[in-house]
Amino acid sequence: MKEELLELEGRVVTVSVSTGGIVRNDFRTQMSIKGILETLDGESFRVLVNNCTYCYFETEDVYLINPLVSTGVVIHLRIDTPKEEDL
């Protein structure tokens, strides 16, 4: 996965998180952020649109890179929310 992400560095991608897995076309809880993929150290990545719209993630958070979407490459992330007592 790391090599695939590094090949996408500098390209416009969409980063997606959805309770529906790879489903992005309904009213499930989801976020999609489109922008230029940057790497910070080869393991950490970000898509930065502006100071209020961004996504930071690490290689281990990626479970699918889909290059076959009509809107461009979509990087699907898995993010677990900590338990309330751990916040």
C-alpha positions in Angstrom: 0.0 0.0 0.0 2.9 2.4 0.8 4.3 2.1 -2.7 0.9 2.8 -4.2 0.5 5.9 -2.0 4.0 7.2 -2.9 3.2 6.9 -6.6 0.1 9.1 -6.0 2.1 11.8 -4.3 1.4 15.2 -6.0 -1.7 13.9 -7.7 -5.3 14.9 -7.0 -7.0 12.2 -5.0 -10.2 11.8 -2.9 -9.8 10.5 0.6 -13.0 8.8 1.9 -14.2 7.5 5.2 -17.7 5.9 5.3 -19.7 3.8 7.6 -20.7 2.0 4.4 -17.2 0.9 3.6 -16.5 1.8 0.0 -20.1 3.0 -0.6 -20.1 6.7 -1.3 -23.4 7.4 -3.0 -26.1 7.4 -0.3 -26.9 9.1 3.0 -24.6 7.1 5.2 -22.3 8.9 7.6 -19.3 9.7 5.4 -16.7 12.3 4.4 -14.8 12.7 1.2 -12.0 15.2 0.7 -10.5 15.9 -2.7 -7.1 17.5 -3.0 -3.4 16.9 -3.7 -1.8 14.1 -1.9 1.3 15.0 0.1 3.6 12.8 2.1 5.3 14.0 5.3 7.8 11.2 5.8 6.8 8.3 3.5 4.5 6.8 6.2 2.3 9.8 7.0 0.2 11.5 4.3 -2.3 14.4 4.0 -4.7 16.0 1.6 -4.9 19.7 2.4 -7.5 21.9 0.9 -7.3 24.8 3.4 -7.0 25.3 7.2 -10.5 24.0 7.7 -10.6 21.1 5.2 -7.9 18.5 5.4 -7.2 14.9 6.2 -4.1 13.4 7.8 -3.6 9.6 7.7 -0.9 6.9 7.9 -0.3 4.0 5.5 -1.9 1.6 8.0 -5.2 3.5 7.9 -5.7 2.7 4.2 -7.7 -0.4 3.3 -8.3 0.3 -0.4 -7.0 2.5 -3.2 -9.5 2.5 -6.0 -8.2 4.0 -9.3 -11.4 3.1 -11.2 -13.8 5.7 -9.9 -15.1 8.2 -12.5 -14.1 11.2 -10.3 -10.5 10.0 -10.0 -8.5 7.9 -7.5 -10.2 7.3 -4.2 -8.3 6.3 -1.0 -10.5 4.6 1.5 -9.6 4.9 5.1 -10.5 3.0 8.2 -10.7 5.2 11.3 -11.7 3.9 14.7 -13.1 6.3 17.2 -11.7 5.9 20.8 -14.0 5.0 23.6 -15.5 8.0 25.4 -13.4 7.4 28.5 -10.2 7.5 26.4 -11.0 10.9 24.9 
